[in-house]
Amino acid sequence: MSAELTEAWSQLAHEKPTGNGWITRRIAAAAPCPVRAAIAHPSGMRALLLEVAARSIDNVIEYPSARGFEVYPETITPGPGGTVRLCLVLSDPAHIEEFSVLASDVAAATAHTADEALAFRAFIRRLYAWQAFLRKHRDGLSLEEQTGLFAELTFLNDILGNSIRASQLLLTWRGPTRALRDFVIGPLEIEIKSTAAASNSAFHVSHLTQLDDVPSGTLVLTHYRLAEAVDGQSLPALVERLRQHLKHAFPDGIQELDQRLMDAGYIDAHARLYEGRLLAVRAVRFFRVTEGFPRLRPPSVPHGVVSASYAVDVVACLPYEIDVNTFTSLLASAAGENAVHEQ
């Protein structure tokens, strides 16, 4: 969808307008209603237009907006039996790269709907999601967030990518959905922790239940010791590795991957912010979280303590370390059990 939309805008930019208004070209032929790439004249601003019957539009108290885009309705033909055009418009040329990603995502979401009413709802729902994303991640991920995402993607690529079917790979990755644990494979739950500072061997635990017991299952904490180094790779390069894996093994998963990345705060429009930071894996260790593991749990804190975040020294976890072969066996067993439950 991105290539189709960009190509349409490029072609429209060379057309000579006959007056003020929209210059448009229809895209997303599979959509249940017209979706159009557009350029406003005389401003030259890019836009994405959705044309639907007036009866298909739900009442919207406030249309989504954020720095860089706005959306508003225009009447094409008046009356309850008429037609309305929803206009998603670039409002600041400084954000053209973000807008291109956003508009492509919205167009794709709209194209995969069954009727005009669902197309309208998908259009608005995706814009609300982008509104929330841009408010939180307008300037990209923090260094800590980059490190955490790098570790999760490395685990996804290098460990799960060799053990789990590609069609199931992304279903195991729960971190971006704000789930309790980063990965869940049947009875095996995996929390990923990482450190990137040479002088810091402690990892952070964000809440009391994060390292709590798994009922009828196993919790493994996987720790990555990362370093900024010339022999490392950038976060965008790691994302591209995973996309290439899915492209060959499960092409339908690429759209789901992009959604998970967005949920984690990553979009391609911000890739330039991360390209200069190269991270290398210096060590990866696995710890089975059992009784005695250094952690806080709801039953172990004083009455009245309802939340807490804390740091754990990796050295204190060493008595609970398992080797990679033991972890691989746990993973294989869990993957097999998970496959049985899915049948």
C-alpha positions in Angstrom: 0.0 0.0 0.0 2.8 2.4 0.8 4.4 2.1 -2.7 1.0 2.5 -4.4 0.2 5.7 -2.3 3.6 7.2 -2.8 3.5 6.6 -6.5 0.0 8.1 -6.8 1.1 11.3 -4.9 4.2 11.5 -7.2 2.0 11.3 -10.3 -0.5 13.8 -9.0 2.2 16.3 -8.3 2.9 16.5 -12.0 -0.7 17.1 -13.0 -1.9 20.6 -13.9 -5.0 21.5 -11.9 -7.9 23.3 -13.6 -8.9 25.2 -10.4 -8.8 25.1 -6.7 -9.7 21.9 -4.8 -8.5 18.3 -4.9 -6.5 16.5 -7.6 -7.1 12.8 -6.9 -6.3 9.3 -7.9 -8.1 6.2 -6.7 -6.0 3.6 -4.9 -6.8 0.4 -2.9 -9.0 -1.1 -5.5 -10.2 -3.8 -3.1 -11.7 -1.3 -0.7 -15.6 -1.3 -0.5 -15.7 2.4 -1.2 -13.4 4.9 -3.0 -10.1 5.6 -1.3 -8.1 8.3 -3.0 -4.6 9.7 -2.9 -5.0 13.5 -3.2 -3.1 16.8 -3.4 -4.8 20.0 -2.4 -4.6 22.9 -4.8 -3.2 25.5 -4.4 -1.5 24.5 -1.1 0.1 21.3 -2.6 -0.6 19.4 0.7 -0.9 15.7 0.4 -4.1 14.0 1.6 -5.9 10.7 1.8 -9.7 10.8 1.0 -12.3 8.3 1.9 -15.7 8.6 0.2 -18.7 6.9 1.8 -22.5 7.2 1.9 -23.7 9.6 4.5 -25.7 6.8 6.1 -22.5 4.9 6.8 -21.0 7.5 9.0 -21.4 7.1 12.8 -21.7 10.2 15.0 -18.2 11.4 15.8 -17.9 13.9 18.6 -14.4 14.9 17.8 -12.3 13.8 14.8 -8.7 12.7 15.7 -5.8 15.1 15.0 -2.2 15.4 16.0 0.8 17.6 15.1 1.2 16.9 11.4 -2.2 15.8 10.4 -5.9 16.7 10.6 -9.1 15.0 9.5 -12.4 16.5 8.6 -15.6 15.7 6.6 -16.6 17.3 3.3 -20.1 17.0 1.7 -20.0 15.7 -1.8 -23.7 15.4 -2.3 -26.0 16.7 0.5 -28.8 15.0 2.3 -29.2 11.7 4.2 -28.9 9.8 1.0 -25.9 11.8 -0.1 -22.1 11.1 0.0 -19.4 12.4 2.3 -15.7 12.7 1.8 -13.4 12.2 4.9 -10.2 14.2 4.3 -7.0 13.1 6.1 -4.6 16.0 5.3 -1.0 16.7 6.0 -1.0 19.9 8.0 2.7 20.5 8.4 5.3 19.7 5.7 7.9 19.0 8.4 6.0 15.8 9.2 5.6 14.5 5.6 7.6 11.3 6.3 5.4 10.4 9.3 2.3 11.3 7.4 3.2 9.0 4.5 3.5 6.0 6.9 0.3 7.0 8.7 -1.7 7.4 5.5 -0.5 4.2 4.1 -1.4 2.3 7.3 -4.9 3.9 7.4 -5.5 3.1 3.7 -4.5 -0.5 4.3 -6.8 -0.8 7.3 -9.7 0.6 5.3 -9.0 -1.6 2.3 -9.5 -4.8 4.3 -13.1 -4.1 5.3 -16.3 -5.6 4.0 -18.6 -2.6 3.6 -18.6 1.2 3.8 -19.7 1.4 7.4 -16.8 -0.8 8.5 -14.5 1.2 6.2 -15.4 4.4 8.0 -14.9 2.8 11.4 -11.5 1.4 10.4 -10.5 4.8 9.1 -11.3 6.6 12.3 -10.1 3.8 14.6 -6.7 3.7 13.0 -6.4 7.5 13.2 -7.2 7.4 16.9 -4.5 4.8 17.3 -2.0 7.1 15.5 -3.1 10.1 17.5 -2.2 8.2 20.7 1.0 6.9 19.2 2.2 10.3 18.1 1.4 11.9 21.4 3.5 9.3 23.2 6.3 8.7 20.7 6.5 11.9 18.7 10.3 12.1 19.2 11.0 8.4 18.9 12.0 5.8 21.5 14.2 6.6 24.4 17.6 4.9 24.7 16.1 2.5 27.3 13.2 1.7 25.0 15.5 1.1 22.1 17.6 -1.3 24.1 14.5 -3.2 25.3 13.1 -3.5 21.9 16.4 -4.5 20.4 16.6 -7.4 23.0 13.1 -8.6 22.3 13.6 -8.6 18.5 17.0 -10.4 18.9 15.2 -13.1 20.9 12.5 -13.3 18.3 15.0 -13.5 15.4 17.7 -15.7 16.8 16.0 -18.0 19.3 12.3 -18.3 18.5 13.0 -17.8 14.8 14.8 -21.1 14.8 12.3 -22.9 17.0 8.8 -21.7 16.2 6.9 -21.9 13.0 6.9 -18.5 11.2 3.1 -18.5 11.2 3.1 -18.7 15.0 6.1 -16.5 15.7 4.4 -13.2 16.2 1.6 -14.7 18.2 4.1 -15.5 21.0 5.4 -11.9 21.2 3.2 -10.2 23.8 5.5 -7.4 25.0 4.1 -4.7 22.7 0.5 -5.5 23.8 1.4 -4.5 27.4 0.9 -8.1 28.5 2.4 -9.3 31.7 5.3 -11.2 30.0 7.1 -10.5 26.8 6.7 -14.0 25.2 4.2 -16.8 25.9 4.5 -20.2 24.3 1.9 -22.6 25.9 2.9 -23.2 29.5 6.3 -21.4 29.0 6.4 -17.6 29.7 9.5 -15.6 29.0 10.5 -12.2 30.3 13.3 -10.4 28.4 15.6 -8.1 30.3 18.6 -6.2 28.9 21.4 -3.9 30.0 23.6 -1.8 27.6 25.9 0.0 30.1 29.2 -1.7 30.8 29.2 -0.7 34.4 25.6 -1.7 35.1 24.8 -5.4 35.8 21.3 -4.7 37.1 18.0 -5.0 35.3 14.8 -3.3 36.1 11.5 -4.9 37.0 8.5 -2.6 36.4 5.9 -4.1 38.7 5.2 -6.6 41.4 3.6 -9.3 39.3 6.1 -9.3 36.5 8.2 -12.1 38.0 5.4 -13.8 39.9 4.8 -17.5 39.5 3.2 -19.0 36.4 0.3 -21.2 37.4 0.9 -24.7 36.0 3.8 -23.3 33.9 7.4 -22.1 33.9 8.8 -18.6 33.9 12.2 -18.0 32.4 14.0 -14.7 32.5 16.3 -14.1 29.6 18.9 -11.5 30.1 20.9 -9.8 27.2 24.1 -7.9 27.9 24.4 -5.5 25.1 27.1 -3.0 24.1 27.4 -0.1 21.8 30.0 -1.2 19.3 31.1 -0.9 15.7 30.5 -4.7 15.2 26.9 -4.3 16.3 23.8 -3.6 14.2 21.2 -0.9 14.3 17.6 -1.3 15.4 16.3 -0.6 11.9 18.7 -3.3 10.5 17.3 -5.8 13.1 13.8 -4.9 12.1 14.7 -5.5 8.4 16.2 -8.9 9.3 12.9 -10.0 10.8 10.9 -8.7 7.9 13.1 -10.7 5.5 12.6 -13.8 7.5 8.8 -13.3 7.4 8.9 -12.4 3.7 10.3 -15.8 2.8 8.5 -17.9 5.5 5.2 -16.2 6.2 4.5 -13.0 4.0 1.1 -12.5 5.6 2.9 -11.8 8.9 4.6 -8.6 7.8 1.6 -6.5 8.4 1.1 -8.0 11.9 4.8 -7.3 12.6 4.4 -3.7 11.6 1.4 -3.4 14.0 3.4 -5.0 16.9 6.3 -2.6 16.2 4.0 0.4 16.2 2.5 -0.8 19.5 6.1 -0.9 20.8 6.7 2.6 19.6 8.6 1.9 16.5 7.8 3.2 13.0 10.0 3.4 9.9 9.6 7.1 9.7 11.8 7.3 12.8 14.4 4.9 11.6 16.9 7.6 10.9 16.9 8.4 14.7 18.2 4.9 15.5 20.6 4.1 12.6 23.7 5.6 14.3 23.4 3.4 17.4 24.9 0.0 16.9 24.3 -2.7 19.5 26.1 -6.0 19.8 25.1 -9.0 22.0 27.9 -9.7 24.4 26.1 -12.4 26.4 22.7 -14.0 26.8 21.7 -15.9 29.9 18.6 -17.8 30.9 17.3 -18.0 34.5 14.5 -20.2 35.7 12.4 -18.1 38.1 11.6 -20.3 41.0 11.3 -20.1 44.8 14.2 -18.0 46.2 14.8 -16.0 43.0 15.6 -12.4 43.8 12.2 -10.7 43.2 9.3 -9.0 44.8 5.8 -10.6 44.6 2.5 -9.5 46.0 2.5 -12.2 48.8 6.0 -11.1 49.9 5.6 -7.4 50.4 4.2 -5.7 53.5 0.4 -5.2 53.6 -0.6 -2.0 51.9 2.1 -2.0 49.3 0.2 -2.2 46.0 2.8 -1.4 43.5 6.6 -1.2 43.2 9.4 -1.1 40.6 12.9 -2.3 41.5 16.3 -3.4 40.2 17.9 -6.8 40.4 21.6 -7.6 40.2 22.3 -10.2 37.6 25.0 -11.8 39.8 22.3 -12.6 42.4 20.4 -14.6 39.8 23.3 -16.9 39.0 22.2 -19.8 41.2 19.0 -20.0 39.0 20.8 -20.0 35.7 20.1 -22.8 33.1 22.2 -23.5 30.1 21.0 -22.9 26.5 20.4 -26.7 26.0 18.0 -26.8 28.9 16.2 -23.7 27.7 15.9 -25.1 24.2 14.4 -28.3 25.6 11.9 -26.3 27.6 11.0 -24.3 24.5 10.6 -27.4 22.3 8.4 -29.0 24.9 6.2 -25.9 25.3 6.0 -25.3 21.5 4.9 -28.9 21.0 2.3 -28.6 23.7 1.1 -25.3 22.4 0.6 -26.8 18.9 -1.5 -29.6 20.3 -3.8 -27.1 22.0 -4.2 -25.1 18.8 -5.4 -28.1 16.8 
